[in-house]
């Protein structure tokens, strides 16, 4: 990674601050009036532009293959909390109910409720 250094004058000449660039070349009194009219605080922007600005710039674009090689280690890891269900033997999460057994129990309970409702209607 290389570093690009730009002085405040060359930064002003760029298109970053085209409307207020002339105000920084003016005396301090005119500068405060113009900046307050624009709505920019003199403290922060004055500090930034008065010093050298140091920006990190990559020399070349990172290729797709290099980027993917770097990210290859972030793959999914094997689950350690999967255990076989004691009722049906299918894999389930530890300390959770097996969804296969749950659906079987749910069907049986619905069938029992319907049978009770039929008995009540017959009586």
PyMOL commands that set and color helices and strands:
alter all, ss='L'
color gray80, all
select helices_A, chain A and resi 8-13+15-17+21-25+28-38+42-50+64-74+99-122
alter helices_A, ss='H'
color red, helices_A
select strands_A, chain A and resi 2-6+53-57+82-84+91-93
alter strands_A, ss='S'
color yellow, strands_A
deselect
rebuild
show_as cartoon
